[in-house]
């Protein structure tokens, strides 16, 4: 007795071809999916490496200019202006002979999602000889940058005054972020 082949569907009659077609289809779909995924991975990898390179260039940069905004440890720091030979208006607070006061106006912004402390102790003014000068807290009363805390997105602007050798042309404001793995940057004045 022979079986009637007309009662079976095409796939049942051609088992070998069905298996081959299934393998080809599955291989094609798998290849297309992994090809798209690798293309996505390549593209995200490229954009990721481009972003990393630009971030790395910014992170590697340690010397900036007046007016340039510096992103450092969730802070944005900008030296807005510099006033040489600053006059305090206080007869008791005058620079020593051969020195001058330099007033530096800075803005600090909190770029994080939590509170951020800031301190005037994070700033020093370095002269051409490499001597780092501390802030002269008695040289200014109004508009002085104080130590404090900024809420997320907060911003503060204030002045710092330093006594340095008169007419020194190589002055740099040095900022140390103060965090555990903090970074030090300088701003050419």
C-alpha positions as CSV (number, residue, x, y, z in Angstrom):
1,X,0.0,0.0,0.0
2,X,1.3,3.4,-0.9
3,X,0.4,6.5,1.0
4,X,-1.3,9.3,-0.6
5,X,1.1,12.2,-0.8
6,X,-1.5,14.6,-1.9
7,X,-3.0,14.8,1.6
8,X,0.2,16.1,3.1
9,X,1.3,19.8,2.9
10,X,4.4,20.9,1.0
11,X,6.6,21.2,4.1
12,X,5.8,17.7,5.2
13,X,6.5,16.3,1.8
14,X,9.9,18.1,1.5
15,X,11.4,17.7,4.9
16,X,15.0,18.2,3.8
17,X,14.2,21.4,1.9
18,X,12.1,22.7,4.9
19,X,15.1,22.2,7.2
20,X,17.5,23.9,4.8
21,X,15.1,26.9,4.3
22,X,14.6,27.2,8.1
23,X,18.3,27.2,8.7
24,X,18.9,29.8,6.0
25,X,16.0,32.0,7.3
26,X,17.2,31.8,10.9
27,X,20.8,32.4,9.9
28,X,19.7,35.4,7.8
29,X,17.6,36.9,10.6
30,X,20.3,36.3,13.2
31,X,23.0,37.8,10.9
32,X,20.8,40.8,10.1
33,X,20.1,41.4,13.8
34,X,23.7,41.0,14.8
35,X,24.8,43.2,11.9
36,X,22.4,45.9,13.0
37,X,23.5,45.5,16.5
38,X,27.2,45.7,15.6
39,X,26.4,48.7,13.4
40,X,24.6,50.3,16.4
41,X,27.5,49.3,18.6
42,X,30.0,50.7,16.2
43,X,28.1,53.9,15.9
44,X,27.5,54.3,19.6
45,X,31.1,53.2,20.2
46,X,32.3,55.9,17.8
47,X,30.2,58.6,19.3
48,X,31.1,57.4,22.7
49,X,34.8,57.5,21.9
50,X,34.3,60.9,20.3
51,X,32.6,62.1,23.5
52,X,35.3,60.5,25.6
53,X,38.0,62.2,23.5
54,X,36.4,65.7,23.8
55,X,35.7,65.1,27.5
56,X,39.3,63.9,28.0
57,X,40.7,66.9,26.2
58,X,38.6,69.2,28.5
59,X,39.6,67.1,31.5
60,X,43.3,67.1,30.5
61,X,43.3,70.8,30.1
62,X,44.6,72.5,33.3
63,X,45.3,76.1,32.2
64,X,42.5,78.5,31.3
65,X,42.0,82.2,30.5
66,X,39.9,84.9,32.1
67,X,36.2,84.6,31.0
68,X,36.6,80.9,30.2
69,X,34.2,78.5,32.1
70,X,35.9,75.5,33.8
71,X,34.0,72.3,34.6
72,X,35.7,70.7,37.6
73,X,34.3,68.2,40.0
74,X,30.6,69.2,39.5
75,X,31.5,72.9,39.6
76,X,31.6,75.5,37.0
77,X,34.2,78.1,37.8
78,X,34.6,81.4,35.8
79,X,37.1,84.2,36.5
80,X,35.0,87.1,35.3
81,X,37.5,90.0,35.7
82,X,40.9,91.0,37.2
83,X,41.7,94.4,38.7
84,X,45.4,95.2,39.1
85,X,46.6,97.8,41.7
86,X,43.3,97.5,43.6
87,X,42.7,100.3,46.1
88,X,41.0,99.1,49.2
89,X,39.9,102.6,50.4
90,X,41.1,101.5,53.9
91,X,44.1,103.3,55.2
92,X,45.0,100.4,57.4
93,X,44.9,97.8,54.7
94,X,47.6,98.8,52.2
95,X,50.1,96.5,50.3
96,X,53.7,96.5,51.4
97,X,56.2,98.6,49.4
98,X,56.9,97.0,46.0
99,X,53.6,95.0,46.1
100,X,50.1,95.6,44.9
101,X,46.7,94.3,45.6
102,X,45.0,92.3,42.8
103,X,41.2,91.9,42.9
104,X,39.8,88.8,41.2
105,X,36.1,88.4,40.6
106,X,34.9,84.8,40.3
107,X,31.6,82.9,39.8
108,X,31.0,79.3,41.1
109,X,28.1,77.3,39.9
110,X,26.9,74.0,41.3
111,X,26.5,71.6,38.4
112,X,25.6,68.6,40.6
113,X,22.2,67.3,41.9
114,X,23.2,67.8,45.6
115,X,24.6,70.5,47.8
116,X,28.2,71.6,47.1
117,X,30.5,73.4,49.5
118,X,32.9,76.0,48.3
119,X,35.7,77.8,50.1
120,X,38.1,80.7,49.5
121,X,40.8,78.4,50.8
122,X,40.6,76.5,47.5
123,X,42.1,79.6,45.8
124,X,45.7,80.9,45.7
125,X,47.4,83.4,43.5
126,X,50.7,82.2,42.1
127,X,53.3,84.7,41.0
128,X,56.0,84.4,38.3
129,X,58.5,82.9,40.9
130,X,56.0,80.1,41.7
131,X,55.1,81.6,45.1
132,X,51.5,80.9,46.0
133,X,49.8,83.8,47.9
134,X,46.8,83.4,50.2
135,X,43.8,85.7,50.1
136,X,44.1,89.0,51.9
137,X,40.9,88.8,53.9
138,X,41.4,92.3,55.5
139,X,41.8,94.0,52.1
140,X,38.1,93.9,51.1
141,X,34.8,94.2,53.0
142,X,32.1,94.4,50.3
143,X,31.5,91.8,47.6
144,X,34.0,89.3,49.1
145,X,33.5,85.7,48.2
146,X,32.8,83.8,51.4
147,X,32.9,80.1,52.2
148,X,29.5,78.4,52.0
149,X,27.2,75.9,50.4
150,X,25.4,76.0,47.1
151,X,22.2,74.1,46.5
152,X,21.9,72.1,43.2
153,X,22.0,74.5,40.4
154,X,23.0,77.4,42.7
155,X,25.4,80.1,41.7
156,X,27.6,82.6,43.7
157,X,29.8,85.5,42.5
158,X,32.3,87.3,44.7
159,X,35.8,88.9,44.9
160,X,39.1,87.7,46.2
161,X,42.1,90.0,46.9
162,X,45.7,89.0,46.9
163,X,48.9,90.9,47.6
164,X,51.6,90.1,45.0
165,X,54.8,91.8,43.6
166,X,53.9,94.9,41.7
167,X,53.6,94.6,37.9
168,X,54.2,90.8,37.9
169,X,53.0,89.7,34.5
170,X,52.9,86.0,35.1
171,X,50.1,85.8,37.7
172,X,47.9,82.7,37.8
173,X,44.9,82.0,39.9
174,X,45.2,78.4,41.2
175,X,42.1,76.5,42.1
176,X,42.1,73.2,43.9
177,X,38.7,71.5,43.9
178,X,39.3,70.0,47.4
179,X,37.5,66.7,46.7
180,X,39.2,63.4,47.4
181,X,40.4,63.0,43.9
182,X,40.3,66.7,43.2
183,X,41.9,68.4,40.3
184,X,44.0,71.6,40.2
185,X,43.5,74.2,37.5
186,X,45.0,77.6,36.8
187,X,43.7,80.7,35.2
188,X,46.2,83.0,33.5
189,X,45.6,86.6,34.7
